[in-house]
Amino acid sequence: MRIGLTFNLKPPGAVGDRYEEFDSEETIQALERAIQANGHETVRLGWGEEMLGALERESVDGVFNLAEGVGGRGRESQVPAVLEMYGVPCTASSALSVGLTLDKSLAKRVARAAGIATAPFCVAPAISPVTAAAIGGATRLRFPLFCKPCSEGSSMGITASSFCPDETALRNAVDHLSQYGPVLVEEFLPGDEYTVGIIDGEPVGVMQVSSRKQEENFIYSLEAKRDYLNRVDYRAFRSEAVEAVAMAVWRAFDLRDVARVDIRRDRDGVPNFVEVNPLPGMNPITGDLIILATRLGWKYDDIIGRVVQSAIRRWSACAS
């Protein structure tokens, strides 16, 4: 098959976290090689006007979608929605599912409605300086609390200051994070943290993420991810209980082909849904899904091949 690739590339010399979700040239090259190794031809489509022009020029049987998009809460839905309009099938989840998962407060509401445990939370509107009204709902939660942008990925905005032991820290965190938009404030989950990979509707396994330096109240922050060789320990294994939570999330959001679900245990040891990424990073070295799968014996080409196979089977069923 002829597979198009949709993506947003990090611009040369990018600093800060503005382009943290965008992909590197290394990732796109690795993805191309893997798809080709599975017997398919690849065509770079990119994103935005470049993608639209390429779709007019090029004939593709389907698309492997990694595009994060640009804009607000619906940015990750842009490419799957446009491809649906063009009648071109793509890997991963629908525009609706992707949009729901990007907004973490909506995702937690959907999970809670499906009976999936998730930490109590509220949303502080993007107001600076922070007013008492903006954090009123948060102060009714049990400290310590944890703050993060409602609609960002790749740990953008999440630092050690996201952990809030008291109202002063909460005020400072919300004030800082308001630059990203509304802020999700939730009760801090003090237990073990996991990420679960799912491919073709089946769990790949569980990866526990912990501090290599035994940091108290460890947070898998942007700082930790960038220094993962020194600060993070990864342990991959199988766990029926943790995988069951991830699969409940997969079903609740009607996800497709591939996803990564983040889970953390609460004060009582119960696995809680944190968030889900239906467009998980595919960097062959640093992608969490890739780290997990390769530690359980998968090869990169097999990971990508399984995602493509899942999508092609689904595309064929829809066409028949």
DAKA-V992435 format. One line per field, one symbol per residue. burial: # if it has 16 or more other ideal C-beta (glycine too) atoms within 10 Angstrom, else .. A space follows every 50 residues. Layout:
burial: ???
This chain:
burial: ..#######.......#.######..##.###.##..#.#.##.###... #..##....#.########.....#########....########.#### ########.##....####.####.#...#...##..#..#...###### #########..###....###.######.##########..########. ..#########......#####.##..#..##...#..#..##.###### .##.############....##############..########...#.# ########.###.##.....
